[in-house]
Amino acid sequence: MPVREVNLDVEAEVRDAGTAVLSVGGELDIETAGLLRGHLDDQLRQGRRHLVLNLSSLDFMDSSGLNVLIGAGRDARAAGGDLHLAAPTSAVRRILEITGLTTTTPLHADVTEALVAAGRAG
């Protein structure tokens, strides 16, 4: 059985001691969810409790990815921070809206808007 290539890219940009922007691209599914979870956990461990996920290059997300976002939001809030989602593709936006995740996790047009809403712009 051939091994499937992991199709998820995550790049973290530290904005300040308490804030990170993670750009997520590719496919967020059962095979890649752990990779994103690890990146998010790492940011929280390093004291960056205000997290913005740039989803502009995320082509696909299944329930495993959705669970990672739910957990990350919960963990960020428990640490006194927050999770903001920015610039989702139309397919990903639809999943976020249908599942109701946008009622607990803010959705923004772009990263700048998300940072302003988080009080972390500047």
C-alpha positions as CSV (number, residue, x, y, z in Angstrom):
1,M,0.0,0.0,0.0
2,P,1.5,3.3,-1.0
3,V,2.2,6.0,1.6
4,R,0.2,9.2,1.1
5,E,2.2,12.4,1.1
6,V,1.3,14.8,3.9
7,N,-0.4,17.7,2.2
8,L,-0.4,20.4,4.9
9,D,1.8,23.4,5.3
10,V,2.0,25.4,8.5
11,E,4.1,28.5,8.9
12,A,4.1,30.4,12.2
13,E,4.9,34.1,12.5
14,V,5.4,35.4,16.0
15,R,3.9,38.9,16.2
16,D,4.8,39.6,19.8
17,A,5.4,37.6,23.0
18,G,1.8,36.7,23.3
19,T,0.6,36.5,19.7
20,A,1.3,34.2,16.7
21,V,-0.2,34.0,13.2
22,L,-0.2,30.5,11.7
23,S,-0.7,30.2,8.0
24,V,-2.3,26.9,7.1
25,G,-2.4,25.5,3.5
26,G,-3.3,22.3,1.8
27,E,-5.6,19.7,3.3
28,L,-6.5,19.5,7.0
29,D,-7.8,16.0,7.5
30,I,-7.4,12.9,9.7
31,E,-3.8,12.4,8.4
32,T,-2.7,16.0,9.0
33,A,-4.7,17.2,11.9
34,G,-2.0,16.1,14.4
35,L,0.6,18.2,12.6
36,L,-1.5,21.4,13.1
37,R,-2.4,20.5,16.6
38,G,1.3,20.2,17.4
39,H,2.0,23.6,16.0
40,L,-0.9,25.2,18.0
41,D,0.2,23.4,21.2
42,D,3.7,24.6,20.7
43,Q,2.6,28.2,20.4
44,L,0.5,27.9,23.6
45,R,3.4,26.3,25.5
46,Q,5.6,29.2,24.5
47,G,3.1,31.7,26.0
48,R,1.5,32.8,22.8
49,R,-2.1,32.6,23.8
50,H,-3.5,34.9,21.1
51,L,-3.6,32.8,17.9
52,V,-4.7,33.8,14.4
53,L,-5.1,31.1,11.8
54,N,-4.7,32.4,8.2
55,L,-6.8,29.9,6.3
56,S,-6.5,31.5,2.8
57,S,-4.5,28.6,1.4
58,L,-6.5,25.8,3.1
59,D,-8.2,23.9,0.3
60,F,-10.0,21.2,2.4
61,M,-10.9,20.5,5.9
62,D,-12.8,17.5,7.4
63,S,-14.2,16.8,10.9
64,S,-10.7,16.0,12.2
65,G,-9.5,19.5,11.3
66,L,-12.6,21.0,12.8
67,N,-11.9,19.2,16.0
68,V,-8.4,20.7,16.1
69,L,-9.9,24.2,15.7
70,I,-12.4,23.6,18.5
71,G,-9.7,22.3,20.8
72,A,-7.3,25.1,20.0
73,G,-10.0,27.7,20.7
74,R,-10.9,26.1,24.0
75,D,-7.2,25.8,25.0
76,A,-6.5,29.4,24.0
77,R,-9.4,30.7,26.0
78,A,-8.4,28.6,29.0
79,A,-5.0,30.2,28.9
80,G,-6.6,33.7,28.9
81,G,-6.3,34.2,25.1
82,D,-8.3,33.6,22.0
83,L,-8.4,32.0,18.6
84,H,-9.3,34.0,15.5
85,L,-9.8,32.5,12.0
86,A,-8.9,34.6,9.0
87,A,-9.6,34.5,5.2
88,P,-11.0,31.0,4.9
89,T,-11.6,29.7,1.4
90,S,-15.2,29.3,0.4
91,A,-15.2,25.5,1.0
92,V,-13.7,25.9,4.5
93,R,-15.9,28.9,5.3
94,R,-19.0,26.8,4.5
95,I,-17.9,24.0,7.0
96,L,-17.2,26.6,9.7
97,E,-20.6,28.2,9.3
98,I,-22.6,25.0,8.9
99,T,-21.1,23.5,12.1
100,G,-21.6,26.7,14.0
101,L,-18.0,27.1,14.9
102,T,-18.2,30.8,13.9
103,T,-20.5,31.4,16.9
104,T,-17.7,30.7,19.3
105,T,-14.6,31.4,17.2
106,P,-14.5,34.8,15.3
107,L,-14.1,34.7,11.6
108,H,-12.4,37.6,9.8
109,A,-11.8,38.7,6.2
110,D,-8.1,38.8,6.6
111,V,-5.2,38.6,9.1
112,T,-5.1,42.3,9.8
113,E,-8.8,42.4,10.7
114,A,-8.2,39.4,13.0
115,L,-5.3,41.0,14.7
116,V,-7.3,44.2,15.3
117,A,-10.2,42.2,16.7
118,A,-7.8,40.4,19.0
119,G,-6.4,43.7,20.2
120,R,-3.0,42.6,18.8
121,A,-2.5,44.9,15.8
122,G,0.4,47.3,15.7
